[in-house]
């Protein structure tokens, strides 16, 4: 079974390599573009985190230093 998994991983690796003509710079650019695209899909929790810190600070009589 593990041989099937390894074979499939190698097939995917070879397909991606073929897409970028086996060029590492092109591969890096492709992966970075993919990462940037997916990063836009992620939920941004910074506002909720800021509110929690502000609430905790207010409860303890402190002011928040977050902007």
C-alpha positions as CSV (number, residue, x, y, z in Angstrom):
1,X,0.0,0.0,0.0
2,X,2.8,2.5,0.9
3,X,4.3,1.8,-2.6
4,X,1.0,3.0,-4.1
5,X,1.1,6.2,-2.1
6,X,4.8,6.9,-3.0
7,X,4.1,6.2,-6.6
8,X,1.2,8.7,-6.6
9,X,3.3,11.3,-4.8
10,X,6.0,10.9,-7.5
11,X,3.5,11.2,-10.3
12,X,2.2,14.4,-8.8
13,X,5.8,15.7,-8.3
14,X,6.6,14.8,-11.9
15,X,3.4,16.5,-13.2
16,X,4.2,19.7,-11.4
17,X,7.8,19.6,-12.6
18,X,6.7,19.1,-16.1
19,X,4.4,22.2,-15.8
20,X,7.3,24.4,-15.0
21,X,9.8,22.8,-17.4
22,X,11.7,21.4,-14.4
23,X,12.9,25.0,-13.6
24,X,13.3,25.7,-9.9
25,X,12.7,29.4,-10.2
26,X,9.5,28.8,-12.0
27,X,8.5,26.2,-9.4
28,X,9.2,28.7,-6.6
29,X,7.2,31.4,-8.4
30,X,4.3,29.0,-9.0
31,X,4.3,27.9,-5.3
32,X,4.5,31.5,-4.0
33,X,1.6,32.5,-6.3
34,X,-0.4,29.6,-5.0
35,X,0.4,30.5,-1.4
36,X,-0.6,34.1,-2.0
37,X,-3.8,33.1,-3.6
38,X,-4.7,30.8,-0.8
39,X,-3.7,33.3,1.9
40,X,-6.5,35.5,0.6
41,X,-8.9,32.7,1.4
42,X,-8.0,32.5,5.1
43,X,-10.1,34.1,7.7
44,X,-8.5,37.2,9.3
45,X,-9.0,36.9,13.1
46,X,-6.8,39.9,14.0
47,X,-9.8,42.2,14.7
48,X,-11.4,39.5,17.1
49,X,-8.0,39.0,18.7
50,X,-7.6,42.8,19.2
51,X,-11.1,43.0,20.8
52,X,-10.3,40.1,23.2
53,X,-7.0,41.8,24.3
54,X,-8.9,45.1,24.7
55,X,-11.6,43.5,26.8
56,X,-9.0,41.7,29.0
57,X,-7.0,44.9,29.4
58,X,-10.2,46.9,30.3
59,X,-11.1,44.3,32.8
60,X,-7.7,44.7,34.4
61,X,-7.7,48.5,34.2
62,X,-5.0,48.7,31.5
63,X,-5.0,50.3,28.1
64,X,-4.3,48.3,25.0
65,X,-1.2,48.9,23.0
66,X,-2.5,47.2,19.8
67,X,-3.2,49.2,16.7
